[in-house]
């Protein structure tokens, strides 16, 4: 046989043997080579970087809810990716813009995965991105600082007036009673007229009298009680022209605060005593104590809720709070004010509200959600907040149960049965309705905070002056106004606070974001341009 022919045949046989002995596949077909980026396993070819059934190596299966990322099983909610051990939104994260660790430069923001300069509506002043329409230091233009007592509004410095006062020229006035600005600025009443409810009148009328140029009701005015310039004390109210103790949820009868629902001498109304041997129950005299009430001496009480007869007659709770027949212990309470209404989904905003609500240690967290004047339409602000909490609960392994409080009285009646009071932005309320709600909640909220309750409310621009008015009237949150800062940069100034856990050092204030004009000091995040607080966390020590 020709030697050359033998050599060629031998070489061909060797190639066949090698090809048969090497494991290979294409698209999962054993026997053919794997495509680039795929590795051979006994049952096919797989991408070890992304395949959840063969993550990093053959047969390594990711757990339910995990995905294979760069050959490692990790869990992150939809729309986020794992970067350095945390789940981030690459479309908006300043530290991870477009890709992990793709950090934007100072004063840049991340929009749609791209780093860009100052946000829309702002400009660079002294190395900062500021909104010159609202910035007190750069009002209308860089370095145009407003004087003390004025603020920047629409790019001009104007005197700041606490509601309900309004600015007329250089003054803050009440257009309801000011004779020079009656009903509106520069509407001056005649020399013999007074300004009554925003209208020039010959006299006060309606039982009102003139005191210092204003029409007041001497029967109810705390600063002119029973006569001009007779002022009631801080813990008093004016009733029937006399300064009496502020009884809160109780009523004043002659010389003391009484419970008209159970007081045998004042049953249903002052000086309406029940007959001997009868009991006052829910404001009505009754011969017997109906269930669930029982007789403790001469009074019918509910042993499940009575702070003076908790569980049994005569067992008074030191805290004044009885729930399910047991005295509730005192502990620190929390109030978190969030200047974002969360109508735009953002991972940082979700974490803020999630951290606030899930400070409660129970699982599930029982939440009483106040909706009376909120946007409850499908996809509205209530749904946005609930969606944020659901996503955070899934990401952290926690859960929550929501009970709706349709009106303010529901909160008064039921708040002590819950861990958290969640107040959505009350955008359709009038300022008068918000103030009235705060007054109604004055005592119940204090009891709730004294036993470790958590109050969380969101705020944003709207037809009223702000949801904050509820808690201002309840004397729990000192605030004068809110200012829209949508699109500006926010800085985390208290990274160690429970509400700030897991936040980046700065983030973009999404649509309907506001800062609070307040003296409150426990600031979690602030507007980088003005230094005003966006998120505040108050702790109440009983």
HELIX and SHEET records of a PDB file:
HELIX    1   1 UNK A    3  UNK A   21  1                                  19    
HELIX    2   2 UNK A  347  UNK A  357  1                                  11    
HELIX    3   3 UNK A  381  UNK A  396  1                                  16    
HELIX    4   4 UNK A  408  UNK A  414  1                                   7    
HELIX    5   5 UNK A  415  UNK A  417  5                                   3    
HELIX    6   6 UNK A  431  UNK A  440  1                                  10    
HELIX    7   7 UNK A  442  UNK A  450  1                                   9    
HELIX    8   8 UNK A  468  UNK A  473  1                                   6    
HELIX    9   9 UNK A  498  UNK A  500  5                                   3    
SHEET    1   A 2 UNK A  25  UNK A  26  0                                        
SHEET    2   A 2 UNK A  29  UNK A  30 -1                                        
SHEET    1   B 2 UNK A  39  UNK A  41  0                                        
SHEET    2   B 2 UNK A  44  UNK A  46 -1                                        
SHEET    1   C 2 UNK A  67  UNK A  69  0                                        
SHEET    2   C 2 UNK A  72  UNK A  74 -1                                        
SHEET    1   D 2 UNK A  81  UNK A  83  0                                        
SHEET    2   D 2 UNK A  86  UNK A  88 -1                                        
SHEET    1   E 2 UNK A 109  UNK A 111  0                                        
SHEET    2   E 2 UNK A 114  UNK A 116 -1                                        
SHEET    1   F 2 UNK A 123  UNK A 125  0                                        
SHEET    2   F 2 UNK A 128  UNK A 130 -1                                        
SHEET    1   G 2 UNK A 150  UNK A 153  0                                        
SHEET    2   G 2 UNK A 156  UNK A 159 -1                                        
SHEET    1   H 2 UNK A 166  UNK A 168  0                                        
SHEET    2   H 2 UNK A 171  UNK A 173 -1                                        
SHEET    1   I 2 UNK A 194  UNK A 196  0                                        
SHEET    2   I 2 UNK A 199  UNK A 201 -1                                        
SHEET    1   J 2 UNK A 209  UNK A 211  0                                        
SHEET    2   J 2 UNK A 214  UNK A 216 -1                                        
SHEET    1   K 2 UNK A 236  UNK A 239  0                                        
SHEET    2   K 2 UNK A 242  UNK A 245 -1                                        
SHEET    1   L 2 UNK A 251  UNK A 253  0                                        
SHEET    2   L 2 UNK A 256  UNK A 258 -1                                        
SHEET    1   M 2 UNK A 279  UNK A 281  0                                        
SHEET    2   M 2 UNK A 284  UNK A 286 -1                                        
SHEET    1   N 2 UNK A 294  UNK A 296  0                                        
SHEET    2   N 2 UNK A 299  UNK A 301 -1                                        
SHEET    1   O 2 UNK A 322  UNK A 323  0                                        
SHEET    2   O 2 UNK A 326  UNK A 327 -1                                        
SHEET    1   P 9 UNK A 400  UNK A 405  0                                        
SHEET    2   P 9 UNK A 365  UNK A 370  1                                        
SHEET    3   P 9 UNK A 420  UNK A 423  1                                        
SHEET    4   P 9 UNK A 454  UNK A 458  1                                        
SHEET    5   P 9 UNK A 333  UNK A 338  1                                        
SHEET    6   P 9 UNK A 533  UNK A 540 -1                                        
SHEET    7   P 9 UNK A 523  UNK A 527 -1                                        
SHEET    8   P 9 UNK A 489  UNK A 492 -1                                        
SHEET    9   P 9 UNK A 506  UNK A 508 -1                                        
SHEET    1   Q 2 UNK A 479  UNK A 484  0                                        
SHEET    2   Q 2 UNK A 514  UNK A 518 -1                                        
END                                                                             
